[in-house]
Amino acid sequence: MSEILKTQIGRTPLVRALKLEKDLGVSKIFLKLEGNNPYGHREDRLAYLIIREALSQQKDTICIGTVGTVGSSLAQLSEHYDVKCVFVVPETLKKMDWDRFNSHHVKVIKHGKTYEDSVVKSRQLAEQENWYDANPGLENNMMNMYAFKYIARELHQYLQEEIDYIYCQTSNGSSISGLHMGFKDLWLLEDIQSIPHINAVSTADGNAIIESYKQNRKEIVSLSPKDTHQTRYNKNMIQWKCFNGQDALNAVYNTHGEAIGITDQELVEFSKRFRSLENIRFTVQNSYPIAALYKLSKEKRLRDGIHVVILNDAKVDLKMQIVKKQDLPVSYNEFLKLLDTWLLQFTDPFDEMTEAVENAFEKGYVLCAYYNDVLAGIAIVSRTGFDTFFPKYHLSYIATKKDIKGRGIATQLMEKVIEVTNGDLTLHVEIDNKRAIKLYEKMGLEKKYYRMYYKGPVFK
């Protein structure tokens, strides 16, 4: 299970928000849907790195002060790696919030009134018990940044074009500093010509990054807890002393971005408007970047260009299923016709295609993707007949419904194909099918050799 989880963390869908583009009057808006991580949140990336680092230090217990999703991701992921967790939470945290940490391998300790109090206590416990200390600090700050650095790489691999603006929700600043690090690396490697304007988005009612930018400060300022106003929506955004705040503030200034504060009223109003447009699942408290787009538009400050919005828990309702011939959602002949139609100019003669499909049903895999319960993608994985001389499986066909664009269907189908074949896989791709080649390379496939077909005369 741990190896399967490894392939599912990251590589989240990047979808085009066509209706949102029209509503706001900009050329291109892409949504990075981090809710399609295994346990439904961007923090799964960080939790995975923390577990890896703990195991590399031969420590089987992770200790951290937490109030939110990092703890939740750790609780669920660690179960698959034989790692125990000790979470220190504020005494003021409601029971309904820390109930999600309850598990046989998780211990919850209540201490102090604030998140900062919990962090201090957690550090003390980790040192006393020789546990892995996952709390903010120089080493873990770098790990936080690396977790989000990979998002920049994924965005570049998918789009292969210059991004103008990035919008990312932030609490303590690690997401912003990590994105900046990732794009800076791409720029140093000359993979991109310029670093996007990075916009940090958080609550307007108690976040040190937002308040520092608002005051035109170059150095992060610490707020008084009395200056914050906690609500059901902003409780995870409030940071009166941001542990990664300075790096995040530097990233905003260095990329000529903004730190955008959003009120609860703006958050609720704009998330409702967005929900009416795009068929994407998300929670209001994780829609700050969307609210920032609308706020800039309302203030006549939203510029044209390529905008990328990173959404912490947004996801598309996409289901993958291995099907048998008798379980097809349509008749067998209609299934073949759909596959032929969706392949467009890259289809094969009908008898060849049918042979590959029959092989997949009998010896390989036929995978179907359902978007909102509608068949939206097909992958045909045939068995080659070899075990060691040649990979066991061959991806004969992968195709998606043409009127459902930009939902990450092909990407998630490929992830499922890699999972069920354990990566023991080859495929063919037309040399002029640039879009497919980009997808396959993004998924870890490499060009190894030319496959050549004999077309000359046959002598008898």
C-alpha positions as CSV (number, residue, x, y, z in Angstrom):
1,M,0.0,0.0,0.0
2,S,2.8,2.5,0.8
3,E,4.2,2.2,-2.7
4,I,0.8,2.8,-4.2
5,L,0.4,5.9,-2.0
6,K,3.8,7.2,-3.2
7,T,2.6,7.3,-6.8
8,Q,-0.6,9.0,-5.8
9,I,0.9,11.9,-3.8
10,G,1.3,15.0,-6.0
11,R,0.7,14.9,-9.8
12,T,-2.7,16.4,-9.0
13,P,-4.9,17.6,-11.9
14,L,-4.5,21.0,-13.5
15,V,-7.8,21.9,-15.1
16,R,-8.9,24.8,-17.3
17,A,-11.6,27.0,-15.7
18,L,-13.3,28.1,-18.9
19,K,-16.5,29.5,-17.2
20,L,-14.4,31.4,-14.6
21,E,-12.3,32.9,-17.4
22,K,-15.4,34.2,-19.1
23,D,-16.8,35.5,-15.8
24,L,-13.6,37.4,-15.0
25,G,-12.7,38.4,-18.6
26,V,-9.2,36.9,-18.7
27,S,-7.4,34.7,-21.2
28,K,-6.5,31.6,-19.2
29,I,-7.2,30.4,-15.7
30,F,-5.9,27.0,-14.5
31,L,-6.9,25.3,-11.2
32,K,-4.4,23.0,-9.5
33,L,-6.7,20.6,-7.6
34,E,-4.8,19.5,-4.5
35,G,-7.8,17.7,-3.1
36,N,-7.1,14.8,-5.5
37,N,-4.1,13.8,-3.3
38,P,-4.8,10.5,-1.4
39,Y,-6.3,12.1,1.7
40,G,-7.8,15.1,0.1
41,H,-5.4,18.0,0.8
42,R,-2.3,19.7,-0.3
43,E,-0.7,18.9,3.1
44,D,-0.4,15.2,2.1
45,R,2.8,16.3,0.2
46,L,4.4,17.6,3.4
47,A,3.2,14.7,5.6
48,Y,4.8,12.2,3.2
49,L,8.1,14.0,3.3
50,I,8.0,14.2,7.1
51,I,7.4,10.4,7.3
52,R,10.2,9.7,4.9
53,E,12.6,11.9,6.9
54,A,11.6,10.3,10.2
55,L,12.2,6.8,8.8
56,S,15.6,7.8,7.4
57,Q,16.6,8.9,10.9
58,Q,15.4,5.5,12.2
59,K,12.7,7.1,14.4
60,D,9.3,5.5,14.6
61,T,7.4,8.3,16.4
62,I,6.7,11.7,15.0
63,C,5.9,14.6,17.3
64,I,4.3,17.9,16.2
65,G,2.2,20.7,17.4
66,T,-0.8,21.0,15.1
67,V,-4.3,22.4,14.8
68,G,-5.2,21.4,11.3
69,T,-4.6,19.5,8.1
70,V,-0.9,18.6,8.5
71,G,-1.8,16.5,11.5
72,S,-4.8,15.0,9.7
73,S,-2.6,14.0,6.7
74,L,0.1,12.6,9.0
75,A,-2.5,10.6,11.0
76,Q,-3.8,8.9,7.9
77,L,-0.5,8.4,5.9
78,S,1.6,7.2,8.9
79,E,-0.7,4.2,9.3
80,H,0.7,2.8,6.1
81,Y,4.3,3.2,7.2
82,D,4.3,1.7,10.7
83,V,5.0,5.1,12.3
84,K,3.3,6.4,15.4
85,C,2.3,10.1,15.9
86,V,2.1,12.3,19.0
87,F,0.1,15.5,18.3
88,V,0.1,18.4,20.8
89,V,-3.0,20.6,20.3
90,P,-4.2,23.7,22.1
91,E,-6.7,23.2,24.9
92,T,-9.0,25.6,23.1
93,L,-9.2,23.3,20.1
94,K,-12.8,22.0,19.8
95,K,-13.2,18.2,20.3
96,M,-14.8,18.0,16.9
97,D,-11.6,19.3,15.4
98,W,-9.1,16.9,17.0
99,D,-11.4,13.9,16.8
100,R,-10.1,13.3,13.3
101,F,-6.7,12.6,14.8
102,N,-8.1,9.6,16.8
103,S,-6.4,6.4,15.8
104,H,-4.6,3.5,17.4
105,H,-1.2,4.9,16.4
106,V,-2.0,8.5,17.2
107,K,-1.8,10.1,20.7
108,V,-3.3,13.5,21.3
109,I,-2.0,15.8,24.1
110,K,-3.8,19.0,24.9
111,H,-1.5,21.9,26.0
112,G,-1.6,25.7,26.1
113,K,-4.1,28.1,24.6
114,T,-2.5,28.8,21.1
115,Y,-0.8,26.9,18.3
116,E,2.5,28.5,19.3
117,D,2.1,27.0,22.8
118,S,1.6,23.6,21.3
119,V,4.7,23.8,19.1
120,V,6.9,24.7,22.1
121,K,5.6,21.8,24.2
122,S,5.9,19.4,21.2
123,R,9.6,20.4,20.8
124,Q,10.2,19.7,24.4
125,L,8.6,16.2,24.2
126,A,10.5,15.3,21.0
127,E,13.8,16.1,22.7
128,Q,13.0,14.3,25.9
129,E,11.7,11.1,24.2
130,N,14.1,11.1,21.2
131,W,11.1,11.4,18.8
132,Y,11.3,12.9,15.4
133,D,10.6,16.7,15.8
134,A,8.3,17.7,12.9
135,N,7.7,21.3,14.2
136,P,8.8,24.4,12.4
137,G,12.5,25.1,12.5
138,L,15.4,25.6,10.1
139,E,15.5,22.0,8.9
140,N,11.7,21.5,8.8
141,N,11.2,24.9,7.2
142,M,13.3,23.6,4.2
143,M,11.2,20.5,4.1
144,N,8.0,22.5,4.1
145,M,9.4,24.5,1.1
146,Y,10.5,21.3,-0.7
147,A,7.0,19.9,-0.4
148,F,5.6,22.9,-2.4
149,K,8.6,23.3,-4.6
150,Y,7.4,20.2,-6.5
151,I,4.1,22.0,-7.4
152,A,6.1,24.5,-9.4
153,R,7.7,21.7,-11.3
154,E,4.4,20.0,-12.0
155,L,2.9,23.2,-13.3
156,H,5.8,23.7,-15.7
157,Q,5.7,20.1,-16.9
158,Y,2.0,20.3,-17.6
159,L,1.7,23.7,-19.2
160,Q,5.1,24.1,-20.9
161,E,4.4,27.8,-21.2
162,E,5.1,30.9,-19.2
163,I,2.8,31.5,-16.2
164,D,2.1,35.1,-15.4
165,Y,0.3,34.9,-12.0
166,I,0.2,32.3,-9.2
167,Y,-2.4,32.5,-6.4
168,C,-1.8,30.3,-3.3
169,Q,-3.4,30.2,0.1
170,T,-1.0,30.5,3.0
171,S,-0.9,30.3,6.8
172,N,2.7,30.3,8.0
173,G,4.3,31.1,4.6
174,S,5.8,27.7,3.7
175,S,3.7,27.3,0.6
176,I,4.7,30.7,-0.8
177,S,8.4,30.3,-0.1
178,G,8.4,26.7,-1.5
179,L,6.7,27.8,-4.8
180,H,9.2,30.6,-5.1
181,M,12.1,28.2,-4.6
182,G,10.6,25.9,-7.3
183,F,10.2,28.5,-9.9
184,K,13.6,30.0,-9.1
185,D,15.2,26.6,-9.8
186,L,13.3,26.4,-13.1
187,W,14.6,29.9,-14.0
188,L,18.2,29.0,-13.1
189,L,18.0,25.9,-15.3
190,E,16.6,28.2,-18.1
191,D,13.5,26.1,-18.3
192,I,11.4,29.3,-17.9
193,Q,12.2,32.9,-19.0
194,S,10.7,34.6,-15.9
195,I,9.3,33.8,-12.5
196,P,5.6,34.3,-12.1
197,H,4.1,37.0,-9.9
198,I,3.4,35.0,-6.7
199,N,0.4,36.2,-4.7
200,A,0.0,35.1,-1.1
201,V,-3.6,34.9,0.0
202,S,-4.9,34.6,3.5
203,T,-7.3,36.1,6.1
204,A,-7.4,39.9,6.5
205,D,-8.1,39.4,10.2
206,G,-4.9,38.1,11.7
207,N,-2.1,36.9,9.4
208,A,1.4,38.5,9.9
209,I,2.3,38.1,6.2
210,I,-0.8,40.0,5.0
211,E,-0.4,42.7,7.7
212,S,3.3,43.2,7.0
213,Y,2.6,43.7,3.2
214,K,-0.3,46.0,4.0
215,Q,2.0,48.2,6.1
216,N,4.6,48.1,3.3
217,R,7.1,46.4,5.7
218,K,10.1,44.6,4.2
219,E,10.5,42.6,7.4
220,I,7.8,40.4,8.9
221,V,6.0,41.9,11.9
222,S,4.5,39.9,14.7
223,L,0.9,40.6,15.7
224,S,-0.6,40.5,19.1
225,P,-3.1,37.6,19.6
226,K,-5.5,40.4,20.7
227,D,-5.4,41.8,17.1
228,T,-6.7,38.6,15.6
229,H,-10.3,37.7,15.1
230,Q,-10.9,33.9,14.8
231,T,-13.9,32.6,12.9
232,R,-15.0,29.2,11.5
233,Y,-13.5,30.1,8.2
234,N,-10.2,31.7,9.1
235,K,-9.1,29.7,12.1
236,N,-6.4,27.9,10.2
237,M,-5.2,31.0,8.5
238,I,-4.6,33.1,11.6
239,Q,-0.8,33.4,12.3
240,W,0.2,36.2,14.5
241,K,3.8,35.0,14.4
242,C,4.5,33.2,11.0
243,F,7.4,30.7,11.2
244,N,8.1,31.0,7.5
245,G,6.8,34.5,7.2
246,Q,9.9,36.3,6.2
247,D,10.8,33.9,3.3
248,A,7.2,34.3,2.1
249,L,7.2,38.0,2.3
250,N,10.5,38.1,0.4
251,A,9.0,35.9,-2.3
252,V,6.1,38.2,-2.8
253,Y,8.3,41.3,-3.1
254,N,10.9,39.6,-5.3
255,T,8.3,38.4,-7.8
256,H,6.3,41.7,-7.7
257,G,3.3,39.8,-6.4
258,E,0.9,40.8,-3.6
259,A,-0.2,39.6,-0.2
260,I,-3.9,39.7,-0.5
261,G,-6.1,39.7,2.6
262,I,-9.7,38.3,2.3
263,T,-12.5,39.0,4.8
264,D,-15.0,36.3,5.7
265,Q,-17.7,38.2,3.8
266,E,-15.6,38.2,0.6
267,L,-14.7,34.6,1.1
268,V,-18.3,33.4,1.4
269,E,-19.6,35.7,-1.4
270,F,-16.9,34.8,-4.0
271,S,-16.8,31.1,-3.2
272,K,-20.5,30.9,-3.8
273,R,-20.2,32.6,-7.1
274,F,-17.4,30.3,-8.2
275,R,-19.3,27.2,-7.1
276,S,-22.2,28.2,-9.4
277,L,-19.8,28.2,-12.4
278,E,-17.4,25.3,-12.1
279,N,-18.3,21.7,-11.2
280,I,-15.5,21.3,-8.6
281,R,-15.8,20.2,-5.0
282,F,-14.1,22.4,-2.4
283,T,-14.6,23.9,1.1
284,V,-15.2,27.5,1.6
285,Q,-12.3,27.9,4.0
286,N,-9.9,26.7,1.3
287,S,-11.1,29.0,-1.4
288,Y,-9.1,32.1,-0.5
289,P,-7.2,32.2,-3.8
290,I,-10.5,32.2,-5.8
291,A,-11.7,35.1,-3.6
292,A,-8.5,36.9,-4.4
293,L,-9.1,36.7,-8.2
294,Y,-12.6,38.1,-7.7
295,K,-11.4,40.8,-5.3
296,L,-8.8,42.0,-7.8
297,S,-11.4,42.0,-10.6
298,K,-13.8,44.0,-8.5
299,E,-11.1,46.5,-7.8
300,K,-10.2,46.7,-11.6
301,R,-6.7,45.3,-10.9
302,L,-7.0,41.9,-12.5
303,R,-4.6,41.8,-15.4
304,D,-4.9,39.6,-18.5
305,G,-2.5,36.6,-18.9
306,I,-2.1,33.0,-17.7
307,H,-3.3,32.7,-14.1
308,V,-2.8,29.5,-12.0
309,V,-4.8,29.1,-8.8
310,I,-3.7,26.4,-6.3
311,L,-6.7,25.1,-4.3
312,N,-5.8,23.1,-1.1
313,D,-8.7,20.7,-1.1
314,A,-10.6,21.2,-4.4
315,K,-11.2,18.0,-6.4
316,V,-13.0,16.8,-9.5
317,D,-15.5,14.0,-9.0
318,L,-13.6,11.4,-11.0
319,K,-13.8,7.7,-10.4
320,M,-11.5,5.0,-11.9
321,Q,-12.7,1.4,-12.4
322,I,-11.3,-1.8,-13.8
323,V,-14.2,-3.3,-15.8
324,K,-15.0,-6.7,-17.3
325,K,-16.8,-7.0,-20.6
326,Q,-20.1,-7.9,-18.9
327,D,-19.8,-4.8,-16.6
328,L,-19.5,-2.2,-19.4
329,P,-21.7,0.8,-19.0
330,V,-22.7,0.5,-22.7
331,S,-23.0,-2.4,-25.2
332,Y,-19.7,-3.9,-26.4
333,N,-20.2,-2.6,-29.9
334,E,-21.0,0.9,-28.6
335,F,-17.9,0.8,-26.4
336,L,-15.7,0.0,-29.4
337,K,-17.3,2.9,-31.4
338,L,-16.8,5.3,-28.5
339,L,-13.1,4.4,-28.3
340,D,-12.7,4.7,-32.1
341,T,-14.4,8.2,-32.0
342,W,-12.4,9.5,-29.0
343,L,-9.1,8.4,-30.5
344,L,-9.7,10.8,-33.5
345,Q,-6.9,10.6,-36.1
346,F,-4.8,8.3,-33.8
347,T,-7.2,5.4,-34.1
348,D,-6.3,2.1,-35.8
349,P,-8.2,-0.2,-38.2
350,F,-11.3,-1.5,-36.4
351,D,-10.1,-5.2,-36.5
352,E,-6.7,-4.2,-34.9
353,M,-8.4,-2.2,-32.2
354,T,-10.9,-5.0,-31.5
355,E,-8.0,-7.5,-31.1
356,A,-6.2,-5.3,-28.6
357,V,-9.4,-4.7,-26.6
358,E,-10.2,-8.5,-26.5
359,N,-6.7,-9.2,-25.3
360,A,-7.1,-6.5,-22.5
361,F,-10.4,-8.0,-21.3
362,E,-9.0,-11.6,-21.3
363,K,-5.4,-11.1,-20.1
364,G,-4.8,-7.4,-19.2
365,Y,-6.9,-4.5,-18.0
366,V,-9.7,-2.3,-19.3
367,L,-10.0,0.9,-17.2
368,C,-12.9,3.3,-17.4
369,A,-13.0,6.9,-16.0
370,Y,-16.3,8.3,-14.8
371,Y,-16.7,12.1,-14.5
372,N,-19.9,12.9,-12.5
373,D,-21.0,9.3,-13.2
374,V,-20.6,9.7,-17.0
375,L,-18.1,7.6,-18.9
376,A,-15.4,10.1,-19.8
377,G,-12.2,8.1,-20.4
378,I,-10.9,4.6,-21.5
379,A,-7.6,2.9,-21.2
380,I,-6.8,-0.4,-22.9
381,V,-3.9,-2.3,-21.3
382,S,-3.0,-5.4,-23.3
383,R,-0.8,-8.3,-22.1
384,T,2.4,-8.7,-24.2
385,G,3.0,-12.4,-23.5
386,F,6.5,-11.8,-22.0
387,D,7.6,-11.7,-18.4
388,T,11.2,-10.5,-18.6
389,F,12.3,-10.1,-22.2
390,F,9.8,-7.3,-22.7
391,P,7.5,-5.4,-20.3
392,K,4.4,-7.5,-19.4
393,Y,1.9,-4.9,-20.4
394,H,1.3,-2.5,-23.3
395,L,-0.9,0.6,-23.2
396,S,-2.7,0.0,-26.5
397,Y,-5.1,3.0,-26.2
398,I,-6.0,5.8,-23.9
399,A,-8.8,8.2,-24.9
400,T,-11.1,10.8,-23.3
401,K,-14.4,12.2,-24.1
402,K,-13.8,15.3,-26.2
403,D,-16.5,17.6,-24.7
404,I,-15.1,17.2,-21.2
405,K,-11.8,19.2,-21.4
406,G,-9.2,20.0,-18.8
407,R,-10.4,17.8,-16.0
408,G,-7.2,15.8,-15.5
409,I,-8.9,12.6,-16.8
410,A,-6.0,11.4,-18.9
411,T,-3.5,12.1,-16.1
412,Q,-5.5,10.1,-13.6
413,L,-6.1,7.3,-16.0
414,M,-2.4,7.1,-16.6
415,E,-1.8,7.0,-12.8
416,K,-4.2,4.1,-12.5
417,V,-2.6,2.3,-15.4
418,I,0.8,2.6,-13.8
419,E,-0.6,1.4,-10.5
420,V,-2.3,-1.7,-11.8
421,T,0.7,-2.7,-14.0
422,N,3.2,-1.8,-11.3
423,G,4.9,0.3,-13.9
424,D,5.8,-2.8,-16.1
425,L,4.5,-1.0,-19.1
426,T,5.3,0.3,-22.6
427,L,3.3,2.3,-25.1
428,H,3.4,3.6,-28.6
429,V,2.8,7.3,-29.5
430,E,2.7,9.1,-32.8
431,I,5.7,11.4,-33.1
432,D,3.4,14.3,-33.9
433,N,1.1,13.8,-31.0
434,K,2.9,16.4,-28.9
435,R,0.1,16.7,-26.2
436,A,0.2,12.9,-25.5
437,I,4.0,12.9,-25.4
438,K,4.0,15.7,-22.8
439,L,1.5,13.7,-20.7
440,Y,3.6,10.5,-20.8
441,E,6.8,12.3,-20.0
442,K,5.2,14.0,-17.1
443,M,4.1,10.6,-15.8
444,G,7.7,9.2,-15.8
445,L,7.9,7.5,-19.2
446,E,11.0,7.9,-21.3
447,K,11.8,7.6,-25.0
448,K,14.1,4.5,-25.1
449,Y,14.3,3.5,-28.7
450,Y,12.6,3.8,-32.1
451,R,10.1,1.1,-33.0
452,M,10.4,0.5,-36.7
453,Y,8.0,-1.3,-39.0
454,Y,9.0,-3.1,-42.2
455,K,7.3,-1.6,-45.2
456,G,9.5,-3.0,-48.0
457,P,8.8,-5.9,-50.4
458,V,8.5,-9.5,-49.1
459,F,10.5,-12.0,-51.2
460,K,9.3,-15.6,-51.3
